[in-house]
Amino acid sequence: MKKTIYLSVMGAIGSGKTTVAQLLARELKFQVLEENFGENAFLPRFYQDMNRWAFQSQTFYLMEKISQLLATPKLLEKHSVIQDTPIQQDAFSYAKAQHVLGHMDDAEWKLYQKIYKSFEPYFPKPDLIVFLETSVTELVRRIGSRGRGYEQKIPTSYLELLDMLNHKWLNENKSIPVLVIETDGFNIVRSKNAQAALVEKVRTAL
């Protein structure tokens, strides 16, 4: 029986994770596991008052991702899957940034880590992470053009911190293969040539 594959797409806010996950799912005939950002009632509040809502927002995503991952082995019995954002990015970039910035205090961060570590032994590891390398300047442009109102107040310094933490985790990661895709000037949304090139890069990596 042909082995199924577990892919995950990683990148900063505005890098194109959802677009790329949907593209790869369609072209490779994978089942896509999407982030449910629209169901996170804390997210708009978080962007209004990060100190008040950081822990709730990040814990919502953590629990959603844990539920998704615990169901993934069953899916992999029949289908290859592609995930929009690996749980490692949730924990070591998005959530960690809130602690670094002081929006999540030490007690909240300790509780978040305890939840993560309690479930970590049960997480299936991706066969490959596709990392969308995108400059902060380009991230700002894309966020401005896609029109999610609550994102328009995101400071550039916050994007820079997330980018730094993403790269810190990538440099420390020793267990999951990573394919880096440079996305500046690479129009995945509109260019059929760019789409084909990205799919071919992933096929080759696999």
Secondary structure, DSSP 8 states (H G I E B T S, - for coil): -----EEEEEE-TTS-HHHHHHHHHHHHT-EEE---GGG-THHHHHHH-HHHHHHHHHHHHHHHHHHHHHHHHHHHTT--EEEES-HHHIIIIIIHHHHHTTSS-HHHHHHHHHHHHHHGGG----SEEEEEE--HHHHHHHHHHH--GGGTT--HHHHHHHHHHHHHHHHH--SS-EEEEE-TT--TTT-HHHHHHHHHHHHHH-
